[in-house]
Amino acid sequence: MVRRCVSTLLQRLFLGLVLGCLLPASLAAEEGALPNRVNVLYRITFDENFYFIAQAAGPYLWNDSTGPIGSQEAWYLSLEAALGNMPRIAQALRMAPEVDPLQLGADTGVPLVLEIQVGGSIERAEVSLAYRIRETFTESGMIRRQYTYPIPRQEDLFAYFWLSLAEELNTFALRTLKPMLEIRGRKGTLVSGFTPSPQEIPDSGSLFLSVPIPGTFRWKALHKDYAPLEGVLLTGQEQPVLELNQKRFYPFSLDFGLVQGRSPELWFSWQPSYHGWRLRLGIRQQALGLGYLGFRDTPEIDSLSLWLPGVEVAYRLPKHGSSSAPQLFAAITVLGRPYVLGLHLGSALLSLGYDWEIPGGFKLFVELGLGFSLPEEVLAADTANLFTLALGDAGYLGMPRFSLGIRIPLGKWERPGATGSPPR
């Protein structure tokens, strides 16, 4: 009998210890899963009816701390105290009347905006309260309310007056704003894929967006002075943070290449945006390189004509995937041949190419295509083509024409007015 009682007692003690260990862990896990607290921008506007009440009722209503209304500051302080007691509200930040709340929220990273208008009626001895709750970034699920209350005493403002509004704001923050995704990147970057319309990273360098968790998002980040980025973000149970590793985009570069694997070329390149058109001015030549040195001593060839100035227009197609992936472009090049009496049209080239980004901001490129040359401009130096097709009096068609080389960015000639805050 005694043994059974002792055994039962030990079992209950063991069960109590287990529950005692599990309960705090469960509560801690539950608390850790709760959304974080968020800041709120707020503003109170007192209309002319409110001033009429204060002036008509005299000092008892306006300045006396035991009176029904008290000073305007009491309204601000009592609202801040009520919001500070809400579990999802971290801090209520007062706005000036002339400030654009959405712009201020975007600049400071504050996700909630509360706007209140206070009026009243001296005849009915009541105040009217109209307010609007909205998100800084998406404005989804906006709440508008309007109520009337008996004129409160100043202690009533701190005791209960703001409770229903504060609870509604707390619920709004819990339902809509959390969990929040933090995107860190350069000021002015447009990020798409998380909201119906692209959102811009503010001056702070951090953009906060409401996203469902868990979730999967295919996103893109565009900035006129940086290489575009895209990827897929998988959100888990914790607040996600997306760091944008943005690489500087330089519109000007020097391109060194090798034509047909034997003849050096040099180009000055200007590209106003990462995707789209590119213009190159430069020179190809046949006086230097493998197999070309003997042409300078050939009497029938003017050595000046071995230097081929040209212009190239290329279009870079949008790139998908990582920034290090190759990018396709199409190009048309026109080359001239200088003579003593002037510059003649020599040949035109059509090509497709790829460029790859390598460490240091440099890019490797390769072009492959075909070339058209006028009859009198075809020289022995062009016989590196595998195939040459005569087009009668029109000229000659040669293929393949290829070149490979490296693009060196000219960082000191950055775009004027370029902006950007480095990621933290």
C-alpha positions in Angstrom: 0.0 0.0 0.0 2.8 2.4 1.0 4.8 1.4 -2.1 1.8 2.1 -4.3 1.3 5.6 -2.8 5.0 6.4 -3.1 4.9 5.2 -6.7 1.8 7.4 -7.5 3.4 10.4 -5.8 6.6 10.0 -7.8 4.7 9.7 -11.1 2.8 12.9 -10.3 6.0 14.8 -9.4 7.6 13.6 -12.6 4.6 14.7 -14.6 4.6 18.1 -12.9 8.3 18.6 -13.6 7.7 17.8 -17.3 4.8 20.1 -17.6 6.7 22.8 -15.7 9.5 22.6 -18.3 7.3 22.4 -21.3 4.9 25.2 -20.4 7.5 28.0 -20.3 9.0 26.7 -23.5 5.6 26.7 -25.2 4.8 30.2 -24.0 8.2 31.4 -25.2 7.7 29.8 -28.6 4.3 31.4 -28.8 5.6 34.8 -27.9 8.5 34.4 -30.4 6.0 33.7 -33.2 4.0 36.9 -32.4 4.4 39.8 -34.8 6.9 42.5 -34.0 5.8 45.9 -32.8 5.5 48.7 -35.4 5.8 52.5 -35.2 2.8 54.7 -36.2 2.8 58.2 -37.6 -0.2 60.2 -36.3 -1.7 63.7 -36.7 -4.6 65.4 -34.9 -6.4 68.3 -36.6 -8.7 70.5 -34.5 -11.4 72.1 -36.7 -13.2 75.4 -36.1 -16.0 73.8 -34.2 -13.6 72.5 -31.6 -12.1 76.0 -31.2 -15.6 77.4 -30.9 -16.4 75.1 -28.0 -13.2 76.0 -26.3 -13.7 79.8 -26.7 -17.4 79.8 -25.8 -17.0 77.6 -22.7 -14.2 79.7 -21.3 -11.1 78.8 -19.3 -13.0 75.9 -17.6 -13.0 73.9 -20.8 -9.7 75.1 -22.3 -7.0 75.5 -19.6 -8.2 74.0 -16.4 -6.8 70.5 -15.9 -9.9 69.5 -14.0 -12.2 70.7 -16.8 -13.9 68.6 -19.6 -11.3 69.2 -22.4 -8.0 70.8 -21.3 -5.3 71.9 -23.7 -4.5 70.5 -27.1 -1.3 68.9 -25.7 -3.5 66.7 -23.4 -5.1 65.2 -26.5 -1.7 64.4 -28.0 -0.2 63.0 -24.8 -3.3 60.9 -24.0 -3.4 59.4 -27.5 0.4 58.5 -27.3 -0.2 56.9 -23.9 -3.1 54.8 -25.2 -1.2 53.6 -28.3 1.9 52.9 -26.2 -0.1 50.4 -24.2 -1.0 48.4 -27.3 1.1 45.2 -27.7 1.6 45.8 -31.4 2.4 49.5 -31.4 6.0 50.4 -30.5 5.8 54.2 -30.7 3.4 57.0 -31.9 5.3 59.6 -33.8 3.6 63.1 -34.1 3.5 64.7 -37.6 3.5 68.4 -38.5 0.3 69.6 -40.2 1.9 70.4 -43.5 3.8 67.0 -43.9 2.7 64.4 -46.5 2.2 61.4 -44.3 2.8 58.8 -47.0 6.0 60.4 -48.1 7.3 60.8 -44.5 6.4 57.1 -43.8 8.2 56.0 -46.9 11.3 58.0 -46.0 11.4 56.9 -42.4 10.2 53.3 -42.9 7.1 53.7 -40.6 4.4 51.4 -41.9 1.2 52.9 -40.3 -0.4 56.3 -40.6 -3.2 57.5 -38.3 -5.0 60.8 -39.1 -7.6 62.3 -36.7 -9.9 65.2 -36.9 -11.5 66.6 -33.8 -14.6 68.9 -33.8 -17.7 69.3 -31.8 -20.9 71.1 -31.0 -21.4 73.3 -28.0 -25.2 73.0 -28.2 -25.1 69.3 -27.9 -22.2 69.3 -25.5 -20.3 66.7 -27.6 -17.1 66.3 -29.6 -16.9 64.6 -33.1 -14.0 62.3 -33.9 -13.2 61.2 -37.4 -10.1 59.2 -38.2 -8.4 57.2 -41.0 -5.9 54.3 -40.6 -3.8 53.3 -43.6 -0.6 51.6 -44.6 2.3 53.8 -45.8 3.3 51.6 -48.7 0.2 49.9 -50.1 -2.8 51.6 -48.4 -4.6 48.3 -48.6 -7.5 47.7 -46.1 -7.8 51.4 -45.3 -10.2 52.1 -42.3 -12.3 55.2 -41.9 -14.5 55.9 -38.8 -16.5 58.8 -37.4 -18.0 59.0 -33.9 -19.5 61.5 -31.5 -18.9 61.5 -27.7 -20.0 63.6 -24.8 -17.4 66.3 -24.1 -14.7 64.4 -22.0 -12.9 65.6 -19.0 -9.1 65.7 -19.3 -8.7 62.6 -17.1 -11.2 60.8 -19.3 -8.8 61.4 -22.2 -6.1 59.4 -20.4 -8.5 56.8 -19.0 -10.7 55.5 -21.7 -11.4 58.0 -24.6 -8.9 56.5 -27.1 -9.3 52.8 -26.2 -11.6 51.8 -29.1 -9.4 53.6 -31.7 -6.2 52.2 -30.2 -7.5 48.6 -30.2 -8.6 49.0 -33.8 -5.2 50.3 -34.8 -3.5 47.4 -32.9 -5.7 44.9 -34.7 -5.0 46.5 -38.0 -1.3 46.3 -37.4 -1.6 42.6 -36.4 -3.7 41.6 -39.4 -2.1 43.6 -42.2 1.3 44.8 -41.4 3.0 41.8 -39.9 5.0 39.9 -40.9 7.0 42.6 -42.6 9.6 42.0 -45.2 12.7 44.3 -45.0 14.4 45.0 -48.3 17.8 46.7 -48.0 19.3 48.4 -51.1 20.1 51.6 -52.8 17.9 54.6 -52.6 15.6 54.9 -55.6 15.6 51.2 -56.4 12.2 50.0 -57.7 11.3 46.5 -56.3 8.5 44.5 -57.8 7.1 41.1 -57.1 5.8 41.6 -53.5 3.0 44.2 -54.1 0.7 44.9 -57.0 2.8 47.8 -58.1 6.6 48.4 -57.8 7.8 50.0 -54.5 10.7 52.4 -54.2 13.4 52.1 -51.5 13.5 55.3 -49.5 16.4 57.4 -48.3 16.9 55.2 -45.3 18.0 52.3 -47.5 15.3 49.9 -46.1 11.9 49.2 -47.5 9.3 47.5 -45.3 6.5 45.5 -47.0 3.7 43.3 -45.7 4.0 39.8 -47.1 2.3 36.5 -46.3 4.5 34.0 -44.4 5.4 31.4 -45.4 5.4 32.3 -49.1 7.3 32.3 -52.4 8.0 35.5 -54.4 9.7 36.1 -57.7 11.1 39.6 -57.5 13.0 42.2 -59.5 15.0 45.2 -58.5 15.8 48.0 -61.0 17.9 51.1 -60.6 19.1 53.4 -63.4 22.7 53.5 -62.0 23.0 49.8 -61.0 22.8 46.4 -62.6 19.3 45.0 -62.4 18.7 42.0 -60.1 16.0 39.3 -59.9 15.5 36.2 -57.9 13.2 34.1 -55.8 12.6 34.6 -52.1 11.2 31.9 -49.8 9.8 33.3 -46.6 9.8 31.2 -43.4 8.5 31.8 -39.9 10.9 34.6 -39.0 10.8 38.1 -40.4 12.5 37.9 -43.8 15.3 40.3 -44.9 16.3 40.7 -48.5 19.7 42.2 -49.1 20.2 43.6 -52.6 23.8 43.1 -53.7 23.7 45.9 -56.3 26.7 46.4 -58.6 27.5 49.8 -60.0 26.7 50.4 -63.6 29.1 52.6 -65.6 27.8 54.0 -68.9 31.3 54.5 -70.5 33.9 51.9 -71.2 37.0 51.1 -73.3 36.7 47.9 -75.4 39.9 46.0 -76.4 39.3 43.2 -78.8 40.9 40.8 -81.3 39.3 40.4 -84.7 39.4 37.0 -86.4 41.8 36.0 -83.7 44.6 38.0 -85.3 44.0 41.8 -85.4 43.6 44.1 -82.4 40.8 46.7 -82.2 39.9 49.5 -79.8 36.5 51.1 -79.1 35.0 53.8 -76.9 31.6 52.6 -75.7 28.6 54.6 -74.3 25.6 52.8 -72.9 23.0 55.1 -71.3 21.1 52.2 -69.5 21.9 48.7 -68.5 19.5 47.2 -71.0 18.9 48.8 -74.4 21.1 50.6 -76.9 24.8 51.0 -76.9 27.0 53.2 -79.2 30.6 52.5 -79.9 33.2 54.6 -81.8 36.5 53.1 -82.5 39.0 51.6 -84.9 39.9 48.2 -86.4 43.1 47.8 -88.2 45.0 45.4 -90.5 48.4 46.9 -90.1 49.2 45.1 -86.8 48.5 41.6 -85.7 49.3 38.0 -86.7 49.7 37.7 -90.5 49.4 41.4 -91.2 52.9 42.8 -90.8 53.8 42.1 -94.5 51.1 44.2 -95.9 52.9 47.4 -95.2 55.6 46.5 -97.7 53.1 45.6 -100.5 53.2 48.4 -103.1 49.6 48.0 -104.3 48.2 48.5 -100.8 48.0 51.9 -99.3 49.1 51.5 -95.7 46.7 54.2 -94.6 43.8 52.1 -95.8 44.7 49.3 -93.3 43.3 51.5 -90.4 39.5 51.1 -90.3 37.5 53.7 -88.3 34.0 52.7 -87.5 30.8 53.1 -85.6 28.7 50.3 -84.0 25.2 50.4 -82.7 24.1 47.5 -80.5 21.1 46.5 -78.5 21.4 44.5 -75.3 18.5 42.3 -74.6 17.0 42.1 -71.1 18.8 39.6 -68.9 17.2 37.0 -66.7 18.8 35.3 -63.8 21.9 36.3 -61.9 23.9 39.4 -62.7 26.9 37.1 -63.7 24.9 35.3 -66.4 25.9 36.2 -70.0 23.8 38.8 -71.8 22.9 38.7 -75.4 23.2 41.6 -77.8 22.8 42.3 -81.5 25.0 44.8 -83.3 25.5 46.4 -86.7 28.9 47.9 -87.5 30.0 50.2 -90.4 33.7 50.5 -91.2 35.4 53.0 -93.4 38.8 53.0 -95.2 40.8 56.2 -95.1 42.8 57.2 -98.2 44.8 60.2 -99.1 41.8 61.7 -100.8 39.3 61.0 -98.0 37.3 58.3 -96.3 35.5 55.6 -98.2 32.8 53.2 -97.0 34.6 49.9 -96.6 32.3 47.2 -95.1 29.3 46.6 -92.9 29.0 43.8 -90.3 26.0 42.2 -88.7 26.6 40.1 -85.6 25.2 38.6 -82.4 27.2 38.5 -79.2 27.4 37.8 -75.5 29.2 39.5 -72.7 30.0 38.1 -69.3 30.7 40.1 -66.1 33.9 39.1 -64.3 35.5 40.2 -61.0 36.5 43.9 -60.9 33.5 45.1 -63.0 35.2 44.0 -66.3 33.3 42.2 -69.0 34.4 39.7 -71.6 32.6 39.8 -74.9 32.4 37.7 -78.1 30.7 38.6 -81.4 29.9 36.3 -84.3 28.4 37.3 -87.6 28.9 38.1 -91.3 30.4 41.0 -93.2 29.7 42.8 -96.5 32.5 44.5 -98.3 32.6 46.6 -101.4 34.6 45.1 -104.3 37.4 47.6 -104.3 37.8 47.4 -100.5 38.4 43.6 -100.4 42.0 43.0 -99.5 44.1 39.9 -98.9 43.9 40.8 -95.2 40.3 39.8 -95.2 40.9 36.2 -96.3 40.5 35.0 -92.7 36.9 34.3 -93.6 36.1 30.6 -94.0 33.5 31.4 -96.7 33.5 34.3 -99.2 30.6 34.8 -101.6 30.9 37.2 -104.5 27.8 39.3 -105.1 28.7 40.5 -108.6 29.4 44.3 -108.8 27.8 44.8 -105.4 30.6 43.4 -103.4 31.5 40.3 -101.3 29.9 38.5 -98.4 32.3 36.9 -95.9 31.6 34.7 -92.9 32.1 34.0 -90.1 33.3 37.4 -88.8 34.1 37.1 -85.1 35.9 39.1 -82.4 36.5 38.6 -78.7 37.8 41.0 -76.1 37.3 42.8 -72.7 35.3 45.9 -71.7 37.0 48.1 -69.1 34.5 50.5 -67.3 35.5 54.1 -67.0 34.4 54.8 -63.4 35.5 58.4 -63.3 32.9 59.3 -65.9 29.9 58.3 -63.9 26.4 59.5 -64.7 25.9 63.1 -63.2 23.5 63.2 -60.2 23.8 59.5 -59.5 22.3 58.7 -56.1 22.2 55.7 -53.8 22.5 54.7 -50.2 24.7 51.7 -49.6 23.0 48.7 -48.1 23.6 48.3 -44.4 
